[in-house]
Amino acid sequence: MKISKVDFKFHIIIPARYASTRLPGKPLLEINNKSLIQHVYESACQCGAENIYIATDDSRIKDKAESFGAEVIMTATDHISGTDRLAEVASILQLNDEEIIVNLQGDEIGVPAELVHQVANNLNDHPDHRIATICERIDNEKDINDPNVVKVVFDQNNTALYFSRATIPYTMKGQEQGHEQRQSYFKHIGLYAYRVAYLKKFSATPVCDLERCESLEQLRALYTGEKIYLEEACTSAGIGIDTEEDLFRARQQNAHENSGT
């Protein structure tokens, strides 16, 4: 799949918080002598965005980000999700309702520019949607059953039906999970494009039980009837760092890439 470069104005906002349950201080963890947040920022710089902002509520992250030249916007400490943090930034910047913001997660290392272009273009090309995101096929048993890997199912029009940490779609007893069946499983990649108007609505909408139960903010959107445009990723995504195992893998991969082997 060939993805065109973005030929309209869009912004990238990188939400970053210090208080991670499994990896406290995650944005400041070092991966081969460079903080995770700097890796993410440098990936964002390759995407041709009009502006790039790091949104945080922690002075330690602010100081680190400013040390490598990033523009930082301080936000409230009580945001429930990264999307709520984005909404505050959009309000602070007084962005127009139709402007597009790409949410590049502060714990996703190595996200290629093509994926940022893909979600931004998809949202721009589908005016009947106010959110776009991406997914990739899962072809191994471990990820299919891992609650840290968020699964998604979608309809024939590429509109998301549901996201879950559970194994969806469910395989009935007696059916083997062979290669063909595994092709039905998709992993959600936490890269989003939003229209500013939707961020305003999102931040004004109370958390729903589904979001609270699964700890997935996108379920707040589905619960209120919002359509999320979903497409299979045009290339491999980076590594989402949620566990020590992810951190080790990212360090190994980054060292391999830098060695040129």
N, C-alpha and C positions, 0 to 999 in steps of 0.2 A: 504494500500500500504506500503510495507516494503522497506525502503531506506537503502542501504549499506553505511557504512562509506567511506569517500574518501581515496583511497589508492595511490594517487599521490600528488605531490606538488601543492599547490595553495596559493594565497595570498588574504587577505581581506583588502580592503581600505574603510574607512568610510569618505565620504565627509561631511563637516560640515561648514555651513556659518552662520554668525551672522544676516545678513540683511534679515529676513523673513518679508514679507509684513503684514501677518496676526498675526504673533507671533514673534515680534522682539526679538533677543537674544535667540531664541528657544533652541539651544543646551545646554544653561546654566540654563534653567528653572528647578526648583527642583521638583522632584517627590519623596515624602517621604524622604527628607533629602539627596538626591543624585541627581546630575545633570542628565539631559536626556542623554547627551553624555557619561557619565560614565555607565549608564544602558546599552546603546548600545554596548559600548566597552566590558563590562563584558559578554554580550551575545556572542560576537565575540570570546572571549577567550575560549568558550566551544566547538568551532567548529573544532579544530585540524588544523588550518591554519599554513603554514610555517612562515608567518609574518602577523602582523596586523598593519596598519598605519591609523592614523587620518589625513586627508588632509583638511587644512583650510587656510584662508587668514587673520584670525583675531587673534591678540595676546592674547585677553581675552580667547578665546577657547583654544589656544595653552597652556597658563599657567594652565588652569583648567585641561586639558588632561594630561599634564606632572605631575601634582600634584598627580594623581592616577596611574602613571607609564606607561602611553601610549607613544608610539613613534609617534612623530608628524612631518609631512612634510608641510612646508609653501608653498603655491601656489600663483599664480597671483590673483589679485583682480577683474579681468574683465571677468572671466569665465561665459559663458551663462548658463551652466548646470553642474550638478554633474559629468556627464560623461566626459565633457571637463576637469574638475579638475582631474579625474582619469587618463586621458591621459597624463597630465603633470607629475603626480607622476610616471607613468610607464616610462616616458622618463628620469626623474631624477634618477630613480633606474636602468635604462638601462636593463630592463627586456627583455628576449627573446620573439620573436613574438608569439610562440606557448604556452607561459605560460598563466595560467588562473587566472584571477582576479575576485573575487566576490565583487560586489558593495553592501555594507550593508548601507542602508540609515541612516544618522545621526538623523533622527526623527522617526525611527521605533523601538518602545520599545517592548521587549519580543519576538523577532524573535527566534524560536527554532532552534537548531543546525540541525535538520533533514531537514529543508528547505534550509539551506545553502548547505548541502550535496547534496540535490536533484538538485539544479541548477548547482552546480559544476560537478556532475556526468553526468547530461544530456548534458552539453556542451562537456565534455570529450568523451561521447559515441556517439556524432553526429558530426563527423569531417567535415561534409558539412555545418555546421552552425558555426557562430562566436559569436553569442549572444544566451543566454538562459534566460528565466524568468518563472514566475509562476502566476497562477490565482486561484481564488476560486469562487464557485457558489454563486449567489445572490438569496436570497429567500424572499425578502421583498420589498415593493413598494418604501419605502423611499430611499434606496440605489440605486435602479434602476433609479430613477429620480434626484438623487443628483449629481450636477456637480463636487463636490469634490471627488466623487467615480469614478475612471477611469474604463470604461468598455472596454472589448476586445472581438473580434471575431476571430476565427481561423479556418483553414481548416482541412480536414480529416487526414492530415499528421502532425498535431500539429504545423503548421507554422502560425504565427500571420498574419491576414489579415489587421486589423486596430484597433487602440486604440482611444477612444474618451471620452470626458466628457459628451457628449450627450448620450441619451438612444439608444444603439445599441444592438441587432437588433431592428428596429422600429416595433411597433405593429400597424397594420392597423386598421382603424376605424371599429367598429363592432365586433372586436375580443376581447374576454375577456382575461385579464391577470391572468388566473388561475394558480394553482400550477404547472401544467405540462409546461405551457408556460414560467413561471418564471425560470424554469430549463435551459432555453436557455441563460440566462444572466450570465456573468462572470465578476468578479471584478479583475482588475490587481493588483498584489502585487508587489511593486517596489523593488524587489530583483533580481539582474542581475548577470550573469557570462559572462565575456568577454574574448576573446583571445586578447592578447596585440596587435597583428597586426591590429585588427579591431579598437582598441582605437586610433591608429595612424591615420587611415583613417578617423574616426569620427571627430577628432579634426581639420583635414584639410578640412573638408566639410562645406560649408557655411550653415547657418540656412535656412531652407526652409519655405515657407508660411504656410504649415500645422503645423509645429512645433510652429511657431510664433502664429498662430491662436488659437491652443488648449493649448499652453504652455506645450507640452509633447515632451521631447527630443527624445524619441524612434521613433517618426514619421520622424525624419531626417534619421534614418536608413532605414525605410520602403520606404521612398521617393527615396532613391538611389538604391533600389532593394535588400537591405540586407535581409536575411532570419533570423527571430527570432524564435527559438524553444520555444514552450510554452506548459506547462503541468499543470494539476490541482494539487494544493498543496496537499502534502501527510498528512498534519496536519494543524491545525488552525494557522494562522499567528498572529503576534503581533498587536499592535495598531499604525497606522500611525498618527502622531500628526500634524495636520494642523490648527486646530481651538481650541478655548477655551473649547468647548465641548469635543473634543478629549483629551485635557489635563486633564480635570476633570475625564473623564472615565479612563484614564491611572492611575491617582492617586488613584481612588477607587479600581481598579483591583489590583494594586500593594500592596495596604494596605491589601486587602483581602488575597492575596497570602502569605504575610509576617505574617499574623495573624494565618495562618494554619487552617482557617475555610473554 
